[in-house]
Amino acid sequence: MDFMVHIDLKKLSEPITYGDKIMLMGSCFTEHIGNELADLKFDVLQNPNGILFGPDAVCKSLLSYIVNKHYTGDDLFYLNEVWNSWDHHSRFSHINKDECLQGINQSQQKAHDFLKEADWLIITLGSSFSYFLTSQPSFDKSRGGEAVANCHRAPANWFNKEMLEIDTIKEMLVSCLEQLKAFNPRLKFIFTISPVRHIRDGVVENNRSKARLIEAVHHIAGKSESAFYFPAYELVIDVLRDYRFYDIDMVHPNYPATEFVLEKFSDTCIAEGSQQLMKEVRQIIIARKHRPFQPETKAHQQFLAAHFEKAKLLQDKYPFLDLKEELVYFSQV
């Protein structure tokens, strides 16, 4: 008997290869994909503004990379003893204003340069809900009505919460993609919807929110030859479909679930030749993470020497791989 619903996963006609530059944007689930690709030595840049959930925040950030926006002190606000940006995740917040700005602008420059040369942009959307500043923050009255990417634990009365309409999401995504293609004509897009449930919004509201994203993204993928949809959401919600594939919070997919999705992503979105190389790279990475009980033994020294040779051969054969860290580690013979 077959105990799982199966999805017809269509392979990309021109899949991702190791020579491609890949930018990833969006929710925390984006970073599961990005971290895996980075560990396997793909050329990636993920979430230059930090984790973003809504299409408005993602589009605003991408457009800022195109023009290489430079942030100033006027773009920051002071709350909870640190300086923050409404456009950035709290990972950029800092007790020192200049340090905060430096981190943001360095990331902006890096994102601008990378996006200019990127082959792929993977966007994972998490929620249709958007938060708009009210006039409550006395220091920021001029920004009333502006959407924020992160609320930074500010008081609830500082924001109005709205669920974006499907047509609004479509319009902002279409406009953003058009400007991205004008900036980098060879750029291709993969859209996914995060399977992480936003239960704080309410179960019914979360489903409505996800449905709007799904409809908008399918509209984009159906209209553009360079945009594709990967069903990460459906793989977790409809195929795995069991709480044993969730973390203790019953919201976030656990390790087996994310590995299952990554396996399907590899099968459908990555070229077969690169999939074979991924297996070789993974062996090197696993060996690099090995922690010996007795590092002074002859057996461990032979282990290091053997894997140094494997890594060196792989680096010489595929110069685009960055195995410097592994080669330094294995050279401790």
Secondary structure by P-SEA (a helix, b strand, c coil): cccccccccccccccccccbbbbbbccaaaaaaaaaaaaaccccccccccccccaaaaaaaaaaaaaccccccccccccccbbbbcccccccccccaaaaaaaaaaaaaaaaaaaacccbbbbbbcccbbbbbcccccccccccccccccccccccccbbbbbbcaaaaaaaaaaaaaaaaaacccbbbbbbbbccccccccaaaaaaaaaaaaaaaaaaaaccccbbbbccccccccccccccccccccccccaaaaaaaaaaaaaccccaaaaaaaaaaaaaaaaaaccccccccaaaaaaaaaaaaaaaaaaaacccccaaaaaaaaccc
